[in-house]
Amino acid sequence: MEIRDQKKSQLENIAKSASDAIQNQLGDYKEKGKNLLIVGGIIAAAYAITRVFSEDSEDESAGKKSEPSFVGTAITGMVTSVLLTLAKNKILELIEQLNQNEETKG
């Protein structure tokens, strides 16, 4: 009976270790996925704002295009710059996390 209890205990420890490893891996994927969604959202927002402010507005009745305004162009430039900087920082943060994970595993 004692040998059986020891083997049972060993198997329970192995199962717990495997379960903990899976939970840690899932947590890593969850964090990486969240960061990728944030980066994607930032890039999508930058694209949408750029499209809103930089599209040439057409006067449908006259069929002529108007020049984009200086203010619209300036706002587009600032917002795009800020959003792309945020995306760059998030990407660098994600790369740093990946490097730290590789260092701890290896």
QUIWOPE-V998318 format. One record per backbone hydrogen bond with DSSP energy under -1.0 kcal/mol. NH is the residue of the N-H (numbers start at 0). CO is the residue of the C=O. E is the energy in kcal/mol with one decimal. If there is no record, write none. Layout:
<<NH & CO & E> <NH & CO & E>>
//
This chain:
<<4 & 0 & -2.3> <5 & 1 & -2.1> <6 & 2 & -2.5> <7 & 3 & -2.4> <8 & 4 & -2.4> <9 & 5 & -2.6> <10 & 6 & -2.7> <11 & 7 & -2.3> <12 & 8 & -2.2> <13 & 9 & -2.6> <14 & 10 & -2.7> <15 & 11 & -2.4> <16 & 12 & -2.6> <17 & 13 & -2.6> <18 & 14 & -2.4> <19 & 15 & -2.7> <20 & 16 & -2.5> <21 & 17 & -2.3> <22 & 18 & -2.4> <23 & 19 & -2.5> <24 & 20 & -2.3> <25 & 21 & -2.6> <26 & 22 & -2.3> <27 & 23 & -2.2> <28 & 24 & -2.4> <29 & 25 & -2.6> <30 & 26 & -2.3> <31 & 27 & -2.6> <32 & 28 & -2.9> <33 & 29 & -2.3> <34 & 30 & -2.3> <35 & 31 & -2.4> <36 & 32 & -2.3> <37 & 33 & -2.1> <38 & 34 & -2.5> <39 & 35 & -2.6> <40 & 36 & -2.5> <41 & 37 & -2.5> <42 & 38 & -2.5> <43 & 39 & -2.5> <44 & 40 & -2.5> <45 & 41 & -2.5> <46 & 42 & -2.4> <47 & 43 & -2.7> <48 & 44 & -2.8> <49 & 45 & -2.3> <50 & 46 & -2.5> <51 & 47 & -2.4> <52 & 48 & -2.5> <53 & 49 & -2.3> <54 & 50 & -1.3> <58 & 63 & -2.6> <59 & 57 & -1.1> <62 & 58 & -3.0> <65 & 56 & -2.0> <72 & 68 & -2.3> <73 & 69 & -2.6> <74 & 70 & -2.8> <75 & 71 & -2.4> <76 & 72 & -2.4> <77 & 73 & -2.5> <78 & 74 & -2.9> <79 & 75 & -2.5> <80 & 76 & -2.2> <81 & 77 & -2.7> <82 & 78 & -2.8> <83 & 79 & -2.6> <84 & 80 & -2.0> <85 & 81 & -2.3> <86 & 82 & -2.3> <87 & 83 & -2.5> <88 & 84 & -2.5> <89 & 85 & -2.3> <90 & 86 & -2.5> <91 & 87 & -2.6> <92 & 88 & -2.3> <93 & 89 & -2.3> <94 & 90 & -2.5> <95 & 91 & -2.3> <96 & 92 & -2.2> <97 & 93 & -2.3> <98 & 94 & -2.4> <99 & 95 & -2.4> <100 & 96 & -2.4> <101 & 97 & -2.2> <102 & 98 & -2.2> <103 & 99 & -2.1> <104 & 100 & -1.7> <105 & 101 & -2.1>>
//
